[in-house]
Amino acid sequence: MDTLSEANGTFALSLLKKLGEDNSKNVFFSPMSISSALSMVFMGAKGNTAAQMSQTLSLSKSGGGGDVHQGFQSLLMEVNRTDAAYLLRTANRLFGDKSYEFLSSFKDSCRKFYQAEMEELDFNNATEESRAHINTWVAEKTDGKITELLSPGSVDPMMNLILVNAIYFKGNWDNQFNKTQTMERPFKVSKVNILE
């Protein structure tokens, strides 16, 4: 998993740099969610697409990604532990159009390495129903925090596959705020030179 950790670290820093180019906005993202979803797609890629994905995920620097899928299998099992003092859950699911034939080896590998089942929906004739079904799945996996991942009209009859990755975290502060000493107030930032 050291190879995967190095690749994920490089990928995360590259992505943060790209996302932070417009430094007028705050940036919050889960590099592990993005890299695990892209690695699932990478598993089904070949040729130039696979080479470009390997480079983007920084797998080319760490041995070509041969054991990346086993690494994600171990990482996801560790992250989704039920005996932790916090609640951290990741969930992956493939939603495929029922008229498209996906290779069983791809579906089996997604299930084995990424805990991602394939569910068949009818993108051609029931786009909005498919979208609503996916949103319901995401809402369940995020304890109702994300209810509209896919906006109306975002599922297209031309789509063959939608890969969804959801992450949910709930933890406790080491030092809890005293609720009786907390109140709604305007928030102000002052410029303070920390080095002085």
Summary of the structure (lengths in Angstrom):
residues: 196
radius of gyration: 20.0
end to end distance: 42.1
largest distance: 66.0
contacts: 482
relative contact order: 0.13
helix: 43%
strand: 13%
